[in-house]
Amino acid sequence: MKIKGLLIKLWAYMGIVIIFMVTVFFFAYIFLEGHSVISREFIFEAPSGMVLGSEGGIFPAITGSLAFTLTAVIIGSVPAVSTALYVVYFCKKSRMTELIHTVVQCFSGIPSIVLGLFSYSLFVRDLNFGRCILSGGIALGIMILPFIEVRAEKTFRELDPAMVRSAYALGCTKTHTIWTIVLPACRGELFSGIILGGCYAMGATAPMIFTGAVAYAGNPTSLFKPAMALPLHLYLLVAQGHTSLDMAYGTAFVMMAVILFSNILVTIYARRRHYTWNQQ
Amino acid sequence: MTFFTMAVLAFVIIFILKEALPVFREVSLIEFIFGNEWMPVEGIGKGTHFGIFNFIAATVYVSFLAMLIAVSVGLGAAVYLSCVASSRARTFIYPFIDLLAGIPSVVYGFIGLNVLVRFFLKTGVHTGSCVLAAAIILSVMLLPYLVSSSSESLLKSRELYLKAGTALGVDKWYTIASVIIPASGKSLLRCMILAIGRAMGETMAVMMVIGNANLFPTLLGKSESIAAVIALEMGTAVNGSTHFHALYAAGLVLIVIMLAINFGVKNLIKKL
């Protein structure tokens, strides 16, 4: 009896320590190996060199990734938030809710590479967009849709029902309540859900390998042109072998820095809101 | 807007189905799934073969192995988070775990290639890329999902039972081991299934460390997962060729496996 408890105790402590170590190791490894590459030229110049990327910088990849992420966030978050609103506030039949949940779950189960296949055949080939930011962005948008939907729905459900009920009691219509009470109150959580979704989209490579990202392109100027993207650039640098390994560390450094920064932002924002809520 | 969302999903599946079906005009379903020769482009007079059995086996093998590793670490951490950590500590640790979830899969693959593959090379595995390396990297990717979802369900049963256990004078850890974990068994199973789905669909990280050779997966041998085949060969497949459709069919098989596991376990849980 004592032993069983002890084993669990050991297991619990080991688990948490391993997770801590792994996370710290990942960030430390990339930051230590990558920081020497980072310079003003690396960030603000286009890649060059005999083997592409062995010299120069990654600026087009950064702007390209931004373009992809923005497109994906716009395409993914609007339907995601509306679906969540519908499920929580408008849907009356529990069977309908269940159906939507099942569909969303299936959605999140679709592997990202298959979304890439879908976007390739529909947008790149059939609608003749060609490889472009829009086709890639749509694939990414579909990918982050369930991610944002689940978070948004959770936020709406956790909102103090007293607030919504008082609004109804004062005679506000449902739409009015949503616009003036629900959405502003949930702004912070929605915002952080969308930021995290954006990070997810930024880091994903599989859906855009053959839908929008290319090995070399200038800064993105139009939605209908292909662009570079950080994760694909990293993958290509790695695939080229040891000549461009330093640059690969640098690219990974930039991506990890963006992830770290947005996560810290989201955490601080969420905590501050939490704090003000508790003070009231 | 909701119906739009629903319609998009139906559309995605119908589209994949439409692109996948032509392959079965040339290759029978049985041959496609259970064949293990994959020769998409006519080689030295051998003709073309489309059999994805090895890829399926590799996908399942890697995912389950990764799951096993992730559960053995993650469940412990979840127990810590739900039953030991104070709520202050929790607000600090959760963002930390989210951070792990935010790392792009390419970076996982990159680190796997530079750390794990090198390590395996030193220990004497040929070229270093192997199924085990892929499983380890994948398990780290699964950890955050597993920990955050399973600690949530453990937290619920802790609130139900821990105080009762303490009131009866039972050791806290013994209560956790013999009451709280079994009580949340069902929802833990559900968390694992969600994580398995993620593991199967993962492309980049696995592709970078698994070695990409059409072989039946063994622990220290190379192999290739379904997602990796699609990502690697889509660029070279001629539009409209059998090869092209075969890749869509492989994607379809991947979806079907995942949905089958998902719904199978859901029904199983209901029956238990």
Interface residues (C-beta under 8 A of the other chain):
Chain A: M1 K2 K4 G5 L6 L7 I8 K9 W11 A12 Y13 M14 G15 I16 I18 I19 F20 V22 T23 F26 F27 Y29 I30 V78 P79 A80 S82 T83 Y86 V87 I100 V103 V104 Q105 C106 F107 S108 G109 I110 P111 S112 I113 V114 L115 G116 L117 F118 Y120 S121 L122 R125 I142 L145 E149 L196 C199 Y200 M202 G203 A204 T205 A206 I209 F210 L230 P231 L232 L234 Y235 V238 A248 A252 M255 M256 I259 L260 S262 N263 V266 T267 R271
Chain B: M1 T2 F4 T5 M6 V8 L9 V12 F15 I16 E19 V73 G74 L75 G76 A77 A78 V79 Y80 L81 C83 V84 T91 I93 P95 F96 I97 D98 L99 L100 G102 I103 P104 S105 V106 V107 G109 F110 I111 L113 V115 V140 L143 V147 D171 K172 W173 Y174 I176 A177 S178 I181 G197 M200 G201 E202 T203 M204 M208 A227 I230 A231 M234 G235 N239 L247 Y248 G251 L254 I255 M258 L259 N262
